């Protein structure tokens, strides 16, 4: 008798679970349908407003010219490869500089005061100066010094400038992650006989890095776009190539080409950042 009651209650529970699943699927389908329809309506409305504006024919000819798009695409794409190269070189350098500065700011011994002061000064200065000004100062200032060994390649100078600028922001991200690790973790490590350096290396920094991955990726999304600022000192990257085409044809469609290439690069990184942030939230919720 008890076996029959248990089986019946299990059957009722499974039926309830299946019903909940069906309801969730229905809500999901309905929500997706509403979102799709509303998105299409908004896009159609925006397109109708632009297409019926008085200046649309002129804007279409100036910014959305298919012929100019095709002509500019090869040169802008070749320049965009330089943007990618600058990003791939600058990114690991920024991580190293940011982590070292963050660790220097966490040194508590009085003997390390000069390092702490230097790290604070670096962070305050390069977070306060706009990135484009840093690029100007490095791109034109370093070669003007005439020092032996100073690079003269414009792309290299751009990498140095981006590293200095973004290293300050990334250092603060790392420092926030280090400070978020509970002091009991350090105390436990020290009680096991680990030195300060080993405590940071094996206990604190690994936890901090896992916590700051989403904001770090967000900074690198911005870095991908800001590689275009290097065009101000002369390298033939995507924006510079678009400027050359626009200056020769008095048509701004090449800027649209460059913009689309940057969008194609940044959107996957942005979505990946959102995914990591959502996963981190779910873990904290558990």
C-alpha positions as CSV (number, residue, x, y, z in Angstrom):
1,X,0.0,0.0,0.0
2,X,2.8,2.4,1.0
3,X,4.6,1.6,-2.3
4,X,1.4,2.6,-4.3
5,X,1.1,5.9,-2.4
6,X,4.8,6.7,-3.0
7,X,4.5,5.9,-6.7
8,X,1.3,8.0,-7.0
9,X,2.9,11.0,-5.2
10,X,6.0,10.6,-7.5
11,X,3.7,10.6,-10.6
12,X,2.0,13.7,-9.4
13,X,5.3,15.5,-8.8
14,X,6.6,14.5,-12.2
15,X,3.3,15.8,-13.8
16,X,3.7,19.1,-12.0
17,X,7.3,19.4,-13.1
18,X,6.3,18.7,-16.7
19,X,3.5,21.3,-16.5
20,X,6.0,23.9,-15.1
21,X,8.3,23.1,-18.0
22,X,5.5,23.6,-20.5
23,X,4.6,26.9,-18.9
24,X,8.2,28.1,-19.0
25,X,8.5,27.1,-22.7
26,X,5.3,29.0,-23.5
27,X,6.5,32.1,-21.7
28,X,9.9,31.9,-23.4
29,X,8.3,31.5,-26.9
30,X,5.9,34.4,-26.2
31,X,8.6,36.6,-24.8
32,X,10.8,35.9,-27.8
33,X,8.0,36.6,-30.3
34,X,7.1,39.9,-28.6
35,X,10.8,40.9,-28.5
36,X,11.2,40.0,-32.2
37,X,8.1,41.9,-33.4
38,X,8.9,45.0,-31.3
39,X,12.5,45.0,-32.6
40,X,11.4,44.7,-36.2
41,X,8.8,47.5,-35.7
42,X,11.4,49.8,-34.2
43,X,13.9,49.1,-37.0
44,X,11.2,49.8,-39.6
45,X,10.1,53.0,-37.9
46,X,13.7,54.3,-37.7
47,X,14.3,53.4,-41.3
48,X,11.1,55.1,-42.4
49,X,12.0,58.3,-40.5
50,X,15.5,58.4,-42.1
51,X,14.2,57.6,-45.6
52,X,11.6,60.3,-45.4
53,X,13.8,63.0,-44.0
54,X,14.6,66.0,-46.4
55,X,18.3,65.4,-46.5
56,X,18.3,61.6,-46.8
57,X,19.3,61.5,-50.5
58,X,22.4,63.7,-49.8
59,X,23.3,61.6,-46.7
60,X,22.8,58.4,-48.7
61,X,25.2,59.6,-51.4
62,X,27.8,60.8,-48.9
63,X,27.8,58.1,-46.3
64,X,26.2,55.0,-48.0
65,X,27.7,54.9,-51.5
66,X,28.1,51.3,-52.6
67,X,30.7,52.2,-55.2
68,X,32.9,54.0,-52.7
69,X,32.4,51.2,-50.2
70,X,33.8,48.6,-52.6
71,X,36.7,50.9,-53.5
72,X,37.7,51.6,-50.0
73,X,37.2,48.2,-48.5
74,X,40.6,46.6,-49.5
75,X,42.8,49.5,-48.2
76,X,40.7,50.0,-45.0
77,X,40.8,46.2,-44.4
78,X,44.6,46.1,-44.8
79,X,44.8,49.0,-42.3
80,X,42.5,47.2,-40.0
81,X,45.0,44.4,-39.8
82,X,47.4,46.9,-38.2
83,X,44.7,47.8,-35.7
84,X,44.5,44.1,-34.7
85,X,48.2,43.8,-34.5
86,X,48.5,46.8,-32.2
87,X,45.7,45.4,-30.0
88,X,47.3,42.0,-29.8
89,X,50.7,43.4,-28.8
90,X,49.3,46.0,-26.4
91,X,46.9,43.7,-24.5
92,X,49.5,41.4,-22.8
93,X,51.7,44.4,-22.1
94,X,48.8,46.2,-20.4
95,X,48.0,43.2,-18.3
96,X,51.6,43.0,-17.1
97,X,51.9,46.7,-16.4
98,X,48.5,46.8,-14.6
99,X,49.3,43.8,-12.4
100,X,52.7,45.1,-11.4
101,X,51.4,48.5,-10.5
102,X,48.5,47.0,-8.5
103,X,51.0,44.8,-6.6
104,X,53.2,47.7,-6.0
105,X,50.3,49.7,-4.4
106,X,49.7,46.7,-2.1
107,X,53.2,46.7,-0.6
108,X,52.9,47.7,3.0
109,X,56.5,47.7,4.2
110,X,58.0,51.3,4.7
111,X,61.0,50.4,2.6
112,X,58.7,50.1,-0.4
113,X,57.2,53.6,0.0
114,X,59.0,55.0,-3.2
115,X,57.4,52.2,-5.2
116,X,54.0,52.8,-3.8
117,X,54.3,56.6,-4.4
118,X,55.5,55.9,-8.0
119,X,52.6,53.6,-8.6
120,X,50.0,56.1,-7.2
121,X,51.5,58.9,-9.3
122,X,51.5,56.8,-12.5
123,X,47.9,55.8,-11.9
124,X,46.7,59.3,-11.2
125,X,48.6,60.9,-14.1
126,X,47.6,58.5,-16.8
127,X,44.0,58.1,-15.7
128,X,43.7,61.9,-15.7
129,X,45.3,62.5,-19.2
130,X,43.1,61.7,-22.2
131,X,44.4,58.8,-24.2
132,X,44.7,60.8,-27.4
133,X,47.0,63.3,-25.6
134,X,49.2,60.4,-24.3
135,X,49.5,59.2,-27.9
136,X,50.5,62.7,-29.0
137,X,53.0,63.1,-26.2
138,X,54.6,59.7,-26.8
139,X,54.4,59.7,-30.6
140,X,56.0,63.1,-31.0
141,X,57.8,63.6,-27.6
142,X,59.9,60.4,-27.4
143,X,61.5,60.7,-30.9
144,X,62.2,64.4,-30.2
145,X,64.4,63.5,-27.2
146,X,66.9,61.9,-29.6
147,X,67.9,59.2,-27.1
148,X,69.6,56.1,-28.3
149,X,67.3,53.1,-28.4
150,X,64.1,55.0,-28.4
151,X,61.8,53.5,-31.1
152,X,60.9,55.6,-34.1
153,X,58.3,53.2,-35.6
154,X,54.9,55.0,-35.3
155,X,53.0,51.8,-34.6
156,X,55.4,50.9,-31.8
157,X,55.0,54.3,-30.3
158,X,51.3,53.9,-30.5
159,X,51.5,50.6,-28.6
160,X,53.6,52.3,-25.9
161,X,51.1,55.1,-25.5
162,X,48.1,52.7,-25.3
163,X,50.0,50.6,-22.8
164,X,50.8,53.5,-20.6
165,X,47.2,54.9,-20.7
166,X,45.3,51.6,-20.3
167,X,47.8,50.2,-17.8
168,X,46.6,52.8,-15.3
169,X,43.0,51.7,-15.7
170,X,43.8,48.0,-15.6
171,X,45.9,48.5,-12.5
172,X,42.9,49.9,-10.6
173,X,40.8,46.9,-11.8
174,X,43.4,44.5,-10.5
175,X,43.7,46.5,-7.2
176,X,40.0,46.3,-6.7
177,X,40.1,42.5,-7.3
178,X,43.0,42.1,-4.8
179,X,41.2,44.2,-2.2
180,X,38.0,42.1,-2.6
181,X,39.7,39.0,-1.4
182,X,38.8,38.5,2.2
183,X,41.6,39.2,4.7
184,X,41.1,35.8,6.3
185,X,42.5,34.3,3.1
186,X,45.8,36.1,3.6
187,X,45.8,35.3,7.3
188,X,45.3,31.6,6.6
189,X,48.1,31.6,4.1
190,X,50.5,33.4,6.5
191,X,49.6,31.0,9.3
192,X,50.7,28.1,7.0
193,X,54.1,29.8,6.8
194,X,53.8,31.4,3.3
195,X,55.6,34.6,2.8
196,X,53.9,37.8,1.6
197,X,55.1,37.1,-2.0
198,X,53.9,33.5,-2.0
199,X,50.6,34.5,-0.4
200,X,49.9,37.0,-3.2
201,X,51.1,34.6,-5.9
202,X,49.3,31.4,-4.8
203,X,46.3,32.7,-2.8
204,X,45.3,36.3,-3.4
205,X,46.1,37.0,-7.1
206,X,44.5,33.9,-8.6
207,X,41.2,34.7,-6.8
208,X,41.5,38.4,-7.7
209,X,42.1,37.6,-11.4
210,X,39.0,35.4,-11.6
211,X,36.8,38.1,-10.1
212,X,38.0,40.9,-12.4
213,X,37.9,39.0,-15.8
214,X,34.6,40.7,-16.9
215,X,35.7,44.3,-16.2
216,X,39.1,43.5,-17.8
217,X,37.4,42.3,-21.0
218,X,35.3,45.4,-20.9
219,X,38.4,47.5,-20.9
220,X,39.8,45.5,-23.8
221,X,36.6,46.2,-25.8
222,X,37.4,49.9,-25.4
223,X,41.1,49.2,-26.3
224,X,40.0,47.6,-29.6
225,X,38.3,50.8,-30.5
226,X,41.0,53.2,-29.2
227,X,43.6,51.6,-31.5
228,X,42.1,53.9,-34.1
229,X,43.5,56.9,-32.1
230,X,47.0,55.9,-33.2
231,X,46.0,57.3,-36.6
232,X,46.7,60.8,-35.2
233,X,50.4,60.2,-35.3
234,X,50.5,58.7,-38.8
235,X,50.3,54.8,-39.0
236,X,48.3,53.6,-41.9
237,X,45.7,51.8,-39.9
238,X,41.9,51.6,-40.7
239,X,40.9,55.1,-39.7
240,X,43.9,56.6,-41.5
241,X,43.2,54.7,-44.7
242,X,39.5,55.8,-44.5
243,X,40.7,59.4,-44.1
244,X,42.9,59.1,-47.2
245,X,40.0,57.8,-49.3
246,X,37.6,60.4,-47.9
247,X,40.1,63.3,-48.6
248,X,40.5,62.1,-52.2
249,X,36.8,61.6,-53.1
250,X,35.0,64.0,-50.7
251,X,32.9,61.0,-49.7
252,X,32.6,59.7,-46.2
253,X,31.6,56.1,-47.0
254,X,35.1,54.8,-46.1
255,X,34.5,55.9,-42.5
256,X,31.4,53.6,-42.6
257,X,33.7,50.7,-43.8
258,X,36.1,51.3,-40.8
259,X,33.2,51.5,-38.4
260,X,31.7,48.2,-39.6
261,X,35.1,46.5,-39.2
262,X,35.4,47.7,-35.7
263,X,31.9,46.6,-34.9
264,X,32.6,43.1,-36.2
265,X,35.6,42.9,-33.9
266,X,34.1,44.4,-30.7
267,X,30.6,42.8,-30.7
268,X,31.8,39.2,-30.1
269,X,34.1,40.4,-27.3
270,X,31.2,42.4,-25.8
271,X,28.8,39.5,-25.8
272,X,31.5,37.2,-24.3
273,X,32.0,39.8,-21.6
274,X,28.2,39.8,-20.9
275,X,28.3,36.0,-20.7
276,X,31.1,36.0,-18.2
277,X,29.5,38.7,-16.1
278,X,26.2,36.8,-16.0
279,X,28.0,33.5,-15.1
280,X,29.8,35.3,-12.3
281,X,26.5,36.7,-11.0
282,X,25.0,33.2,-11.0
283,X,27.9,31.8,-9.1
284,X,27.6,34.5,-6.4
285,X,23.8,33.9,-6.2
286,X,24.5,30.2,-5.5
